[in-house]
Amino acid sequence: MAGLGLCGIAALALLPAMKENPLARWILTETLAPARVLPLIGLGAAFALVGRRVLGTGGVLFGLGVAGGLFAEDRLLAVLDAVPQASTHLFLTGPISYFVVGAALASGERLRGFLAPTAALILGAMVALAIKLTDPSLHAPAYTWTPVLVACWVVAAVAMTLRANRRGWFSIFGRILGSWLVAIGLLYGGASILPKRQPALPPPMAIPEPPDRAIIPDNRSLQPP
């Protein structure tokens, strides 16, 4: 699955016909952007560290989150708009995605069984909102379902690959990756919420006073008739 997906990405990036396709360009620049893909990779890593029941529950909740973000977009945006300056940063979909996935990875095995499905639900909603907010078309179906399928492919490919090649040190690496994601989410979210500093205005320049005009005598009266 991972190999077929990578071949498809290479085709989108290298084939001349695909380079001229607006949908292909948008997928490469937005859907497959590192900032958008990293939380999906983290969720796939979290799914690789849980049991089968939790994995199935997380997959269902991820789909429900995507559906909720697509069909309840206005309500979710109204809730996120309560955060200062959220509308100027994609309604904080990025920081929320990083934080919830990082918390699920950084937690222990007991908490991960609960936090991973919860993170899948929230991440699915954030992915759907990000798709809607960056859609350059007039709500064309291809611009909605194609990035959704790409997101599902990333999560499934990472989870299945890691589960098939699971090692004992994966849990330690998962906690390290989770702590990084939490830190990125907090830094990114804090930088988005903080108000921007207005540049200090330079002091007003003193306008020099015009020099006194020299009084030029009228020599016409001194001229001889």
Secondary structure, DSSP 8 states (H G I E B T S, - for coil): -HHHHHHHHHHHHH-HHHHT-HHHHHIIIIIT-HHHHHHHHHHHHHHHTS-HHHHHHHHHHHHHHHHHHHHSHHHHHHHHTTSTTGGGGGGGHHHHHHHHHHHHHHS-HHHHHHHHHHHHHHHHHHHHHHHHHT--SSS-THHHHHHHHHHHHHHHHHHHHHHHT--TTHHHHHHHHHHHHHHHHHHHHHHHHS------------------------TTTTS--
